Amino acid sequence: MKIVQVAPFYYPVLGGVEKVVSRISEYMVSKGNEVTVVTYNRDRSSKGMFKEREIINGVEVVRLSPKITMSHGSYSPDVVRVVKSIDPDIVHVHVWRHPHSLQLSSLDLVKVLHPHSPFYSRKQVGSLIYVYYNLVDSIFRKRIRDYNIISISPIEKEIIKKKFNVNSTVIPNGVEDSYFDVKSQGDNFYLFLGRLSAEKNVMRMLRGYKLSEVKRPLVIAGPDEGIGKEVKEYIERYQLNAKYVGPVSEEEKINLLSHCRALINPRPYEAFGINLVEAEAVGKPCIIVGHGGQEYVAPPGVSSVRSNDTDEGLANSFREMEKDDVFFKLSRGAKNYAERFRMSRILSEIEKYYNSLLKGVESSLSSS
Protein backbone atom coordinates (compact mmCIF):
# COMPACT_ATOMS: atom_id res chain seq x y z
CA MET A 1 0.00 0.00 0.00
CA LYS A 2 1.32 3.45 -0.93
CA ILE A 3 0.18 6.14 1.52
CA VAL A 4 0.59 9.91 1.55
CA GLN A 5 0.01 11.88 4.74
CA VAL A 6 -0.45 15.64 4.35
CA ALA A 7 -0.03 17.76 7.47
CA PRO A 8 0.74 21.35 8.49
CA PHE A 9 3.92 20.32 10.35
CA TYR A 10 6.08 17.25 10.89
CA TYR A 11 9.04 16.23 13.04
CA PRO A 12 11.17 17.93 14.34
CA VAL A 13 8.19 20.22 14.97
CA LEU A 14 6.40 18.73 17.97
CA GLY A 15 2.73 18.73 18.92
CA GLY A 16 -0.38 16.59 19.20
CA VAL A 17 -1.21 16.42 15.49
CA GLU A 18 2.46 15.88 14.60
CA LYS A 19 2.61 12.90 16.95
CA VAL A 20 -0.50 11.35 15.40
CA VAL A 21 0.93 11.74 11.89
CA SER A 22 4.34 10.32 12.80
CA ARG A 23 2.96 7.33 14.73
CA ILE A 24 0.57 6.36 11.91
CA SER A 25 3.30 6.83 9.30
CA GLU A 26 5.97 4.83 11.12
CA TYR A 27 3.52 2.08 12.03
CA MET A 28 2.38 1.67 8.42
CA VAL A 29 6.03 1.55 7.30
CA SER A 30 6.67 -1.20 9.87
CA LYS A 31 3.85 -3.16 8.23
CA GLY A 32 5.61 -3.07 4.87
CA ASN A 33 3.85 -0.07 3.34
CA GLU A 34 5.39 2.89 1.51
CA VAL A 35 4.62 6.16 3.33
CA THR A 36 5.36 9.75 2.32
CA VAL A 37 4.56 12.77 4.49
CA VAL A 38 3.97 15.99 2.56
CA THR A 39 4.32 19.02 4.80
CA TYR A 40 5.81 22.54 4.78
CA ASN A 41 9.33 23.82 5.32
CA ARG A 42 8.59 25.79 8.46
CA ASP A 43 7.93 25.59 12.16
CA ARG A 44 5.42 27.66 14.10
CA SER A 45 7.42 30.88 13.85
CA SER A 46 9.81 30.80 10.87
CA LYS A 47 10.41 29.23 7.44
CA GLY A 48 13.05 27.40 5.44
CA MET A 49 15.16 25.76 8.17
CA PHE A 50 14.65 22.09 7.30
CA LYS A 51 15.74 19.76 4.50
CA GLU A 52 13.37 19.71 1.55
CA ARG A 53 13.50 15.89 1.44
CA GLU A 54 14.70 13.33 3.94
CA ILE A 55 13.95 9.89 5.36
CA ILE A 56 12.92 9.80 9.04
CA ASN A 57 12.47 6.33 10.58
CA GLY A 58 11.62 4.87 7.18
CA VAL A 59 9.14 7.64 6.29
CA GLU A 60 9.92 9.86 3.30
CA VAL A 61 9.31 13.49 4.25
CA VAL A 62 8.74 16.13 1.55
CA ARG A 63 8.68 19.74 2.74
CA LEU A 64 7.13 22.31 0.42
CA SER A 65 8.05 25.97 0.47
CA PRO A 66 4.94 27.87 1.65
CA LYS A 67 3.98 30.86 -0.48
CA ILE A 68 1.59 32.22 2.13
CA THR A 69 1.49 31.61 5.89
CA MET A 70 -1.13 32.67 8.39
CA SER A 71 -0.62 31.56 11.99
CA HIS A 72 -0.13 27.77 11.70
CA GLY A 73 -1.67 27.57 8.23
CA SER A 74 0.39 27.35 5.03
CA TYR A 75 -0.43 27.59 1.34
CA SER A 76 1.65 26.05 -1.45
CA PRO A 77 0.42 25.77 -5.03
CA ASP A 78 2.59 22.64 -5.39
CA VAL A 79 0.76 20.40 -2.94
CA VAL A 80 -1.67 18.89 -5.48
CA ARG A 81 1.08 18.28 -8.04
CA VAL A 82 3.38 16.63 -5.51
CA VAL A 83 0.69 14.34 -4.11
CA LYS A 84 -0.46 13.28 -7.59
CA SER A 85 3.15 12.57 -8.65
CA ILE A 86 3.47 10.00 -5.85
CA ASP A 87 0.37 8.16 -7.17
CA PRO A 88 -0.76 6.92 -3.73
CA ASP A 89 -3.42 4.37 -2.92
CA ILE A 90 -4.59 6.54 -0.01
CA VAL A 91 -4.17 10.24 0.80
CA HIS A 92 -4.61 10.98 4.50
CA VAL A 93 -5.12 14.71 5.05
CA HIS A 94 -4.76 16.27 8.49
CA VAL A 95 -6.47 19.36 9.94
CA TRP A 96 -9.63 20.81 8.43
CA ARG A 97 -9.64 24.39 7.08
CA HIS A 98 -5.94 24.41 6.29
CA PRO A 99 -5.46 25.22 2.58
CA HIS A 100 -4.28 21.71 1.66
CA SER A 101 -7.53 20.22 3.00
CA LEU A 102 -9.41 22.33 0.45
CA GLN A 103 -6.89 21.92 -2.40
CA LEU A 104 -6.83 18.11 -2.20
CA SER A 105 -10.56 17.50 -1.77
CA SER A 106 -11.22 17.13 -5.52
CA LEU A 107 -8.49 14.55 -6.20
CA ASP A 108 -9.80 11.33 -7.75
CA LEU A 109 -8.15 9.17 -5.08
CA VAL A 110 -9.15 7.43 -1.87
CA LYS A 111 -9.03 10.35 0.54
CA VAL A 112 -9.17 10.44 4.34
CA LEU A 113 -9.60 13.62 6.37
CA HIS A 114 -8.58 13.83 10.02
CA PRO A 115 -10.05 17.25 11.00
CA HIS A 116 -8.55 17.01 14.55
CA SER A 117 -11.64 18.71 15.95
CA PRO A 118 -10.90 22.41 15.28
CA PHE A 119 -14.34 23.52 16.47
CA TYR A 120 -13.65 26.15 19.11
CA SER A 121 -15.89 28.67 20.83
CA ARG A 122 -15.84 32.41 20.16
CA LYS A 123 -14.36 32.93 23.63
CA GLN A 124 -11.38 30.69 22.88
CA VAL A 125 -10.34 32.08 19.50
CA GLY A 126 -11.81 35.60 19.49
CA SER A 127 -14.58 37.05 17.34
CA LEU A 128 -12.52 37.59 14.16
CA ILE A 129 -11.14 34.02 13.97
CA TYR A 130 -14.52 32.59 15.01
CA VAL A 131 -16.26 34.40 12.13
CA TYR A 132 -13.52 33.27 9.73
CA TYR A 133 -13.87 29.63 10.80
CA ASN A 134 -17.63 29.68 10.30
CA LEU A 135 -17.25 31.40 6.94
CA VAL A 136 -14.87 28.69 5.70
CA ASP A 137 -17.19 25.96 7.02
CA SER A 138 -20.12 27.52 5.20
CA ILE A 139 -18.40 28.21 1.87
CA PHE A 140 -16.51 24.91 1.68
CA ARG A 141 -18.98 22.59 3.38
CA LYS A 142 -19.27 20.51 0.19
CA ARG A 143 -15.49 19.96 0.10
CA ILE A 144 -15.45 18.09 3.38
CA ARG A 145 -18.03 15.66 2.00
CA ASP A 146 -15.48 14.51 -0.59
CA TYR A 147 -13.48 12.82 2.17
CA ASN A 148 -13.78 9.72 4.31
CA ILE A 149 -13.62 11.35 7.74
CA ILE A 150 -12.02 10.20 10.99
CA SER A 151 -13.35 11.86 14.14
CA ILE A 152 -11.22 11.66 17.27
CA SER A 153 -14.21 11.58 19.61
CA PRO A 154 -17.98 11.00 19.55
CA ILE A 155 -18.38 14.73 20.26
CA GLU A 156 -16.49 15.64 17.10
CA LYS A 157 -18.59 13.09 15.17
CA GLU A 158 -21.76 14.86 16.35
CA ILE A 159 -20.38 18.30 15.45
CA ILE A 160 -19.39 17.19 11.95
CA LYS A 161 -22.77 15.59 11.37
CA LYS A 162 -24.57 18.73 12.53
CA LYS A 163 -22.37 21.24 10.66
CA PHE A 164 -21.84 19.35 7.40
CA ASN A 165 -24.47 16.60 7.35
CA VAL A 166 -21.82 13.95 6.83
CA ASN A 167 -20.97 10.80 8.76
CA SER A 168 -17.55 9.97 10.16
CA THR A 169 -15.76 7.10 11.87
CA VAL A 170 -14.52 7.55 15.44
CA ILE A 171 -10.89 6.51 15.94
CA PRO A 172 -9.42 8.30 18.95
CA ASN A 173 -5.83 9.38 19.40
CA GLY A 174 -3.65 6.87 21.21
CA VAL A 175 -1.29 6.87 24.18
CA GLU A 176 1.99 4.97 23.99
CA ASP A 177 1.79 1.46 25.44
CA SER A 178 4.83 2.21 27.63
CA TYR A 179 2.76 4.61 29.79
CA PHE A 180 0.78 1.67 31.14
CA ASP A 181 3.97 0.24 32.64
CA VAL A 182 4.78 3.41 34.60
CA LYS A 183 4.16 3.02 38.31
CA SER A 184 2.74 5.78 40.50
CA GLN A 185 5.44 7.19 42.77
CA GLY A 186 3.21 9.31 44.98
CA ASP A 187 0.68 12.12 44.96
CA ASN A 188 2.96 15.02 45.84
CA PHE A 189 1.51 17.85 43.75
CA TYR A 190 -1.08 18.90 41.18
CA LEU A 191 0.20 19.14 37.61
CA PHE A 192 -0.52 21.19 34.51
CA LEU A 193 1.13 20.02 31.28
CA GLY A 194 0.77 22.11 28.15
CA ARG A 195 1.58 25.29 26.30
CA LEU A 196 1.36 28.49 28.35
CA SER A 197 -1.01 30.42 26.13
CA ALA A 198 -4.18 32.40 26.83
CA GLU A 199 -6.39 29.75 25.17
CA LYS A 200 -5.21 27.14 27.69
CA ASN A 201 -6.98 29.02 30.52
CA VAL A 202 -3.92 28.81 32.78
CA MET A 203 -4.67 32.02 34.68
CA ARG A 204 -8.13 30.71 35.55
CA MET A 205 -6.48 27.60 36.95
CA LEU A 206 -4.11 29.72 39.07
CA ARG A 207 -6.94 31.84 40.43
CA GLY A 208 -8.91 28.69 41.29
CA TYR A 209 -5.88 27.16 42.98
CA LYS A 210 -5.37 30.34 45.05
CA LEU A 211 -9.03 30.40 46.06
CA SER A 212 -9.05 26.70 47.00
CA GLU A 213 -6.37 27.18 49.68
CA VAL A 214 -5.23 23.56 49.26
CA LYS A 215 -1.79 22.91 50.72
CA ARG A 216 -0.57 20.52 48.03
CA PRO A 217 1.76 22.30 45.54
CA LEU A 218 0.94 23.01 41.90
CA VAL A 219 3.55 22.35 39.20
CA ILE A 220 3.15 24.00 35.78
CA ALA A 221 5.18 22.54 32.91
CA GLY A 222 5.27 23.43 29.23
CA PRO A 223 6.65 25.93 26.70
CA ASP A 224 5.90 29.62 27.16
CA GLU A 225 3.69 30.86 24.34
CA GLY A 226 2.96 34.35 25.62
CA ILE A 227 1.86 34.26 29.26
CA GLY A 228 4.86 32.81 31.09
CA LYS A 229 5.77 36.16 32.60
CA GLU A 230 2.19 36.73 33.77
CA VAL A 231 2.09 33.26 35.33
CA LYS A 232 5.33 33.79 37.25
CA GLU A 233 4.32 37.27 38.39
CA TYR A 234 0.95 35.99 39.67
CA ILE A 235 2.61 33.16 41.60
CA GLU A 236 5.09 35.61 43.16
CA ARG A 237 2.51 38.29 43.93
CA TYR A 238 0.28 35.94 45.91
CA GLN A 239 3.09 33.75 47.25
CA LEU A 240 1.40 30.64 45.89
CA ASN A 241 2.81 27.19 46.53
CA ALA A 242 3.19 26.84 42.77
CA LYS A 243 6.10 26.64 40.36
CA TYR A 244 6.56 27.05 36.62
CA VAL A 245 9.32 24.67 35.49
CA GLY A 246 9.28 25.46 31.76
CA PRO A 247 9.34 22.92 28.92
CA VAL A 248 10.04 19.31 29.89
CA SER A 249 11.39 16.29 28.05
CA GLU A 250 9.37 13.11 27.59
CA GLU A 251 11.31 11.49 30.44
CA GLU A 252 10.70 14.48 32.72
CA LYS A 253 7.00 14.49 31.80
CA ILE A 254 6.61 10.83 32.75
CA ASN A 255 8.41 11.50 36.04
CA LEU A 256 6.06 14.38 36.82
CA LEU A 257 3.00 12.28 35.98
CA SER A 258 4.16 9.44 38.21
CA HIS A 259 4.55 11.78 41.20
CA CYS A 260 1.45 13.99 40.80
CA ARG A 261 -1.90 13.60 42.53
CA ALA A 262 -3.91 14.70 39.50
CA LEU A 263 -3.46 16.33 36.11
CA ILE A 264 -5.37 19.56 35.47
CA ASN A 265 -6.68 20.57 32.05
CA PRO A 266 -8.43 23.94 32.50
CA ARG A 267 -9.23 24.52 28.82
CA PRO A 268 -13.03 24.98 28.41
CA TYR A 269 -13.08 23.09 25.10
CA GLU A 270 -10.45 20.48 24.26
CA ALA A 271 -10.52 18.67 20.95
CA PHE A 272 -9.11 15.60 22.64
CA GLY A 273 -6.48 16.12 25.33
CA ILE A 274 -3.83 13.43 24.97
CA ASN A 275 -2.12 14.49 28.22
CA LEU A 276 -5.27 13.44 30.05
CA VAL A 277 -5.01 9.93 28.63
CA GLU A 278 -1.31 9.77 29.46
CA ALA A 279 -2.09 10.65 33.07
CA GLU A 280 -4.87 8.06 33.20
CA ALA A 281 -2.57 5.36 31.82
CA VAL A 282 -0.25 6.02 34.77
CA GLY A 283 -3.25 5.73 37.10
CA LYS A 284 -3.73 9.44 37.76
CA PRO A 285 -7.14 11.14 37.83
CA CYS A 286 -7.81 14.49 36.19
CA ILE A 287 -9.52 17.81 36.79
CA ILE A 288 -11.23 19.07 33.63
CA VAL A 289 -13.17 22.21 32.76
CA GLY A 290 -16.13 22.73 30.46
CA HIS A 291 -17.38 20.43 27.73
CA GLY A 292 -15.67 18.81 24.75
CA GLY A 293 -13.30 16.00 23.93
CA GLN A 294 -11.98 16.13 27.50
CA GLU A 295 -15.26 14.58 28.71
CA TYR A 296 -14.74 11.66 26.35
CA VAL A 297 -11.12 10.95 27.28
CA ALA A 298 -11.58 11.66 31.02
CA PRO A 299 -15.25 11.13 31.92
CA PRO A 300 -16.41 12.85 35.11
CA GLY A 301 -17.05 10.40 37.93
CA VAL A 302 -15.00 7.72 36.17
CA SER A 303 -11.55 9.28 35.96
CA SER A 304 -12.06 13.00 36.52
CA VAL A 305 -13.69 15.79 38.48
CA ARG A 306 -15.31 18.33 36.14
CA SER A 307 -15.46 22.05 36.91
CA ASN A 308 -17.39 24.83 35.27
CA ASP A 309 -15.28 27.65 33.86
CA THR A 310 -15.13 29.85 36.97
CA ASP A 311 -12.55 30.51 39.68
CA GLU A 312 -14.85 29.08 42.33
CA GLY A 313 -15.64 26.03 40.21
CA LEU A 314 -11.96 25.17 39.90
CA ALA A 315 -11.39 25.88 43.58
CA ASN A 316 -14.12 23.38 44.45
CA SER A 317 -12.56 20.80 42.11
CA PHE A 318 -9.18 21.12 43.83
CA ARG A 319 -10.92 20.65 47.20
CA GLU A 320 -12.85 17.63 45.88
CA MET A 321 -9.69 15.97 44.63
CA GLU A 322 -8.17 16.37 48.09
CA LYS A 323 -10.71 13.85 49.41
CA ASP A 324 -8.98 10.47 49.55
CA ASP A 325 -12.09 8.45 48.74
CA VAL A 326 -12.62 10.49 45.57
CA PHE A 327 -8.95 10.29 44.64
CA PHE A 328 -8.64 6.51 45.03
CA LYS A 329 -11.89 5.80 43.18
CA LEU A 330 -10.91 7.98 40.22
CA SER A 331 -7.35 6.62 40.17
CA ARG A 332 -8.67 3.09 39.69
CA GLY A 333 -11.14 4.24 37.07
CA ALA A 334 -8.44 6.18 35.20
CA LYS A 335 -6.18 3.19 34.63
CA ASN A 336 -9.02 0.98 33.41
CA TYR A 337 -10.60 3.61 31.16
CA ALA A 338 -7.31 4.48 29.47
CA GLU A 339 -7.00 0.97 28.00
CA ARG A 340 -9.30 1.91 25.11
CA PHE A 341 -6.70 4.48 23.98
CA ARG A 342 -3.68 2.15 23.99
CA MET A 343 -1.55 3.09 20.96
CA SER A 344 -1.11 -0.43 19.58
CA ARG A 345 -4.89 -0.82 19.52
CA ILE A 346 -5.48 2.55 17.82
CA LEU A 347 -2.85 2.00 15.10
CA SER A 348 -4.38 -1.38 14.32
CA GLU A 349 -7.76 0.35 13.90
CA ILE A 350 -6.23 2.84 11.45
CA GLU A 351 -4.74 0.00 9.40
CA LYS A 352 -8.08 -1.83 9.30
CA TYR A 353 -9.81 1.41 8.27
CA TYR A 354 -7.40 1.92 5.37
CA ASN A 355 -7.90 -1.67 4.22
CA SER A 356 -11.67 -1.36 4.40
CA LEU A 357 -11.58 1.75 2.18
CA LEU A 358 -9.41 0.02 -0.41
CA LYS A 359 -11.62 -3.09 -0.36
CA GLY A 360 -14.61 -0.84 -0.95
CA VAL A 361 -12.92 0.62 -4.05
CA GLU A 362 -12.01 -2.84 -5.34
CA SER A 363 -15.59 -4.05 -4.85
CA SER A 364 -17.04 -1.09 -6.73
CA LEU A 365 -14.57 -1.58 -9.61
CA SER A 366 -15.31 -5.32 -9.91
CA SER A 367 -19.06 -4.71 -9.96
CA SER A 368 -18.88 -1.99 -12.62
Steps between C-alpha positions, in 0.01 A plus 500: 500500500632845407386769745541877503442697819454876461542712812577859602818397686716193554796398715713670630202729563321351800133500595189286528417483129867446411515202735189345345643539149841358591362201693261403218773547239767300682255225591386459139865488388564225757218304336676509164324800347654796317423827682574859399420802717441822307535803724649852498852628554426697814434480870249707694700822475739492202560343157764317300711336773449133413609267220263495205513118489620244750425156642397491868455153654415354160252777411578722201439863595443764230494861619345757268592866505189690618404799287261636761490439876238606750551389860549121471346480153706478180418524131708346221377472142717187464317276745257349246775439244730335753231271640385394152861429394532243780190316368387376844234245581383717791542870581456574870449873555536656844329809645184645349499858365870502421548581129618149408175351634312711245752459215506119520127439543434463125773242432369178345665284767400326821512792741486509880457818703602521865353842598650476855191670640574870433156611619569763764276752672505874433648552847798276425604639162353852499223645285706554182638143481162357604326681212774387260465136607124505450538672164738229376268227632207656318672569167689170481253268670471292181878445491504313828242257362755385241700331776470190714516663843660385825367666815713480813201492734123442494460873571689591184290245307183677618638844410599389150162340442320814616720751313553311174237225495765235448585185693842417640679213671624545857863396550647679801859608545718249681736500797828310481480149645804575719293740716302206635819357650581817696438461871358776719770641727277712721247781498728790588355783291241605243628524143428705190665383177464709187581818315478820705263693278183698570279235334618239752323688783806479726425821690154369587665189640737712712217712636303185586803347669551818707134506601498130594768548768614138458844435646622261231733678251418571136761434230460665158703354213509589132638750247425869546279624218427849628390491864800355683591835651142557617490153656824553692399848614163372628666217693748745656242768577277265698781281634331189364641155564538465124791480259546541126776262387496579127506246216570139597635198316298182454694338785439799728130501408461134595680567829265788578194290416616216723539734799190721460165461673299610197545663161309823436369601158325837545420558132120546459495311169763239416493319169641193669763552769765231464671606825185395683526149358870484583422588861222241513730230362732566795200471733452871566159670507433835336329832560329626184306814413204552270375270227671338202737219418632513857172345621552208264862429593454571874133447590384672819436255782705232324845656479449872556337779696338754266485872577307778336711782359515720811758566771270357765421195288868414469557571868227250587656242266838532672326453837307198368816334375652540846246248632673162514189298419447704183867480407531122539175429315598718204856364495368147452253615238770694313726201443216279378342763275829587331531149353270594211760757387802267501713594197544148362122461494441837330763445228347162422162673458653749255649216295166317490327824397741551210450141385123531518509811278717327241279189505201725441669646190591154371142379549355796312747451212426126470125561495518772234 
